[in-house]
Amino acid sequence: MNEGFQRPSELQRKIPGASRRVLNVQLKELESHELVGKIIYPVVPPKVEYYLTDFGKSLIPVIGVIGQWGDEHDQRLRTLIEKNIHS
């Protein structure tokens, strides 16, 4: 969502493992925390777009650091996940 306005179907394509229901629940929660905003266009069929608020954009550096940590520890994390799946 750091790429401007996104329609729910575009977000679904970027997160293929998430069901539409889970995506909608998460978007609603992010909206309630003022991390994303939603625009509903008065057209038929309804058109909805989501965007990061300035508050949401303030998390980008934090998420980047967490992603970097995950990349640096990728193999160890995969080993631990596999170990837990098979135990």
Accessible surface in RSA format (square Angstrom, percent):
REM  Atomic radii and reference values for relative SASA: ProtOr
REM  Chains: A
REM  Algorithm: Lee & Richards
REM  Probe-radius: 1.40
REM  Slices: 20
REM RES _ NUM      All-atoms   Total-Side   Main-Chain    Non-polar    All polar
REM                ABS   REL    ABS   REL    ABS   REL    ABS   REL    ABS   REL
RES MET A   1    51.74  26.8  19.78  13.1  31.97  76.1  14.67  12.5  37.07  49.1
RES ASN A   2    94.50  65.2  72.35  69.9  22.16  53.3  22.57  54.3  71.94  69.5
RES GLU A   3   121.94  70.0  90.84  68.7  31.10  74.0  46.40  89.8  75.53  61.7
RES GLY A   4    40.90  50.4   0.00   N/A  40.90  50.4  33.73  92.6   7.17  16.1
RES PHE A   5   106.68  53.4  88.28  54.7  18.41  47.9  88.29  53.5  18.39  52.6
RES GLN A   6    14.52   8.1  14.36  10.5   0.16   0.4   0.22   0.5  14.30  10.8
RES ARG A   7    92.16  38.7  92.16  47.0   0.00   0.0  16.92  23.1  75.24  45.6
RES PRO A   8    17.26  12.6  17.26  15.7   0.00   0.0  17.26  14.2   0.00   0.0
RES SER A   9    47.51  40.2  45.34  60.5   2.18   5.0  31.47  67.0  16.04  22.5
RES GLU A  10    58.78  33.7  57.58  43.6   1.20   2.8  13.29  25.7  45.49  37.1
RES LEU A  11     8.35   4.7   8.35   6.0   0.00   0.0   8.35   5.9   0.00   0.0
RES GLN A  12    43.23  24.2  42.03  30.7   1.21   2.9  28.18  60.0  15.06  11.4
RES ARG A  13   165.83  69.6 141.89  72.3  23.94  57.0  76.30 104.3  89.53  54.3
RES LYS A  14   106.22  51.8  75.09  46.1  31.13  74.1  77.43  69.7  28.79  30.7
RES ILE A  15    83.45  47.5  81.36  60.6   2.09   5.0  83.42  60.1   0.03   0.1
RES PRO A  16   114.23  83.3  86.60  78.9  27.63 100.5  90.36  74.6  23.87 148.4
RES GLY A  17    81.64 100.7   0.00   N/A  81.64 100.7  44.89 123.2  36.75  82.3
RES ALA A  18    21.93  20.2  13.33  20.6   8.61  19.6  19.97  28.1   1.97   5.2
RES SER A  19    58.63  49.5  45.56  60.8  13.07  30.1  51.59 109.9   7.03   9.9
RES ARG A  20   117.14  49.2 113.01  57.6   4.13   9.8  52.31  71.5  64.83  39.3
RES ARG A  21   170.73  71.7 164.25  83.7   6.48  15.4  73.60 100.6  97.13  58.9
RES VAL A  22    67.21  44.2  67.21  60.8   0.00   0.0  67.21  58.4   0.00   0.0
RES LEU A  23    10.98   6.1   9.90   7.1   1.08   2.7  10.98   7.7   0.00   0.0
RES ASN A  24    67.38  46.5  62.10  60.0   5.28  12.7  24.53  59.0  42.85  41.4
RES VAL A  25    72.56  47.7  69.21  62.7   3.35   8.1  71.27  61.9   1.29   3.5
RES GLN A  26    85.53  47.8  85.53  62.5   0.00   0.0  24.87  52.9  60.66  46.0
RES LEU A  27     4.63   2.6   4.63   3.3   0.00   0.0   4.63   3.3   0.00   0.0
RES LYS A  28   151.27  73.8 148.82  91.3   2.45   5.8  93.39  84.1  57.88  61.7
RES GLU A  29    83.46  47.9  78.40  59.3   5.06  12.1  26.52  51.3  56.94  46.5
RES LEU A  30    63.56  35.4  63.56  45.5   0.00   0.0  63.56  44.6   0.00   0.0
RES GLU A  31    57.00  32.7  49.99  37.8   7.01  16.7  18.53  35.8  38.47  31.4
RES SER A  32    82.41  69.6  46.47  62.0  35.94  82.8  49.87 106.2  32.54  45.6
RES HIS A  33    99.60  54.4  89.19  62.0  10.41  26.6  59.13  60.9  40.47  47.1
RES GLU A  34   120.85  69.4 118.34  89.5   2.51   6.0  35.75  69.1  85.10  69.5
RES LEU A  35    28.93  16.1  28.93  20.7   0.00   0.0  28.93  20.3   0.00   0.0
RES VAL A  36     5.10   3.4   2.51   2.3   2.59   6.2   2.51   2.2   2.59   7.0
RES GLY A  37     8.68  10.7   0.00   N/A   8.68  10.7   8.68  23.8   0.00   0.0
RES LYS A  38    78.92  38.5  51.27  31.5  27.65  65.8   9.06   8.2  69.86  74.4
RES ILE A  39    57.08  32.5  54.08  40.3   3.00   7.2  57.08  41.1   0.00   0.0
RES ILE A  40   108.40  61.7  84.29  62.8  24.11  58.1  84.29  60.7  24.11  65.4
RES TYR A  41    72.76  34.0  70.80  40.3   1.95   5.1  52.23  39.2  20.53  25.3
RES PRO A  42   134.82  98.3  97.96  89.3  36.86 134.0 112.61  93.0  22.21 138.1
RES VAL A  43    77.61  51.1  65.37  59.2  12.25  29.5  71.13  61.8   6.49  17.6
RES VAL A  44   148.82  97.9 118.51 107.3  30.31  73.0 118.51 103.0  30.31  82.2
RES PRO A  45   106.33  77.5 102.71  93.6   3.62  13.2 103.45  85.4   2.88  17.9
RES PRO A  46    99.29  72.4  83.95  76.5  15.34  55.7  83.95  69.3  15.34  95.3
RES LYS A  47    68.26  33.3  68.21  41.9   0.04   0.1  21.57  19.4  46.69  49.7
RES VAL A  48    33.66  22.1  31.54  28.6   2.12   5.1  31.54  27.4   2.12   5.7
RES GLU A  49    24.96  14.3  24.96  18.9   0.00   0.0   0.00   0.0  24.96  20.4
RES TYR A  50    17.68   8.3  17.68  10.1   0.00   0.0   0.09   0.1  17.59  21.7
RES TYR A  51    70.27  32.8  70.27  40.0   0.00   0.0  32.83  24.7  37.44  46.2
RES LEU A  52    31.01  17.3  24.24  17.3   6.78  17.0  24.24  17.0   6.78  18.2
RES THR A  53    30.25  21.5  26.61  27.0   3.64   8.7  30.25  40.6   0.00   0.0
RES ASP A  54   121.05  84.8 107.98 107.5  13.07  30.9  38.76  91.2  82.29  82.1
RES PHE A  55   125.12  62.6 117.15  72.6   7.98  20.8 122.28  74.1   2.84   8.1
RES GLY A  56     2.92   3.6   0.00   N/A   2.92   3.6   0.54   1.5   2.38   5.3
RES LYS A  57   103.29  50.4  97.29  59.7   6.00  14.3  47.51  42.8  55.78  59.4
RES SER A  58    69.65  58.9  45.95  61.3  23.71  54.6  48.24 102.7  21.42  30.0
RES LEU A  59    68.20  38.0  68.20  48.8   0.00   0.0  68.20  47.9   0.00   0.0
RES ILE A  60    61.27  34.9  59.30  44.2   1.97   4.7  59.95  43.2   1.32   3.6
RES PRO A  61    90.02  65.6  77.49  70.6  12.53  45.5  88.57  73.1   1.45   9.0
RES VAL A  62    77.67  51.1  74.34  67.3   3.34   8.0  77.63  67.5   0.04   0.1
RES ILE A  63   107.65  61.3 106.16  79.1   1.49   3.6 106.32  76.6   1.33   3.6
RES GLY A  64    43.42  53.5   0.00   N/A  43.42  53.5  36.85 101.1   6.57  14.7
RES VAL A  65   101.93  67.1 100.45  90.9   1.48   3.6 100.79  87.6   1.14   3.1
RES ILE A  66   109.77  62.5 107.54  80.1   2.23   5.4 108.71  78.3   1.06   2.9
RES GLY A  67    36.75  45.3   0.00   N/A  36.75  45.3  35.34  97.0   1.41   3.1
RES GLN A  68   104.52  58.4  99.13  72.4   5.38  12.8  29.42  62.6  75.09  57.0
RES TRP A  69   132.13  53.0 130.25  63.0   1.87   4.4 113.74  60.6  18.39  29.8
RES GLY A  70    21.29  26.2   0.00   N/A  21.29  26.2  18.68  51.3   2.60   5.8
RES ASP A  71   115.69  81.0  96.82  96.4  18.87  44.6  28.48  67.0  87.21  87.0
RES GLU A  72   116.96  67.1  79.19  59.9  37.77  89.9  42.94  83.1  74.02  60.4
RES HIS A  73    64.35  35.2  61.01  42.4   3.35   8.6  44.84  46.2  19.51  22.7
RES ASP A  74    59.16  41.4  57.89  57.6   1.27   3.0  16.05  37.8  43.12  43.0
RES GLN A  75   128.88  72.1 125.71  91.9   3.17   7.5  65.38 139.2  63.49  48.2
RES ARG A  76   167.94  70.5 159.53  81.3   8.41  20.0  50.66  69.2 117.28  71.1
RES LEU A  77    58.08  32.3  57.94  41.5   0.13   0.3  58.03  40.8   0.04   0.1
RES ARG A  78   141.57  59.4 139.54  71.1   2.03   4.8  39.94  54.6 101.63  61.6
RES THR A  79    75.88  54.0  69.92  70.9   5.96  14.2  62.35  83.7  13.53  20.4
RES LEU A  80    77.72  43.3  77.72  55.6   0.00   0.0  77.72  54.6   0.00   0.0
RES ILE A  81   100.52  57.2  99.02  73.8   1.50   3.6 100.39  72.3   0.13   0.4
RES GLU A  82    90.88  52.2  90.73  68.6   0.14   0.3  41.84  80.9  49.04  40.0
RES LYS A  83   139.19  67.9 127.71  78.4  11.47  27.3  84.55  76.1  54.63  58.2
RES ASN A  84   105.47  72.7  88.64  85.7  16.83  40.5  25.17  60.6  80.30  77.6
RES ILE A  85   113.64  64.7  84.87  63.2  28.77  69.3  91.97  66.2  21.68  58.8
RES HIS A  86   141.28  77.2 105.04  73.0  36.24  92.7  81.39  83.9  59.89  69.7
RES SER A  87   119.17 100.7  52.18  69.6  66.99 154.3  71.93 153.2  47.24  66.2
END  Absolute sums over single chains surface
CHAIN  1 A     6979.7       5951.3       1028.3       4399.5       2580.1
END  Absolute sums over all chains
TOTAL          6979.7       5951.3       1028.3       4399.5       2580.1
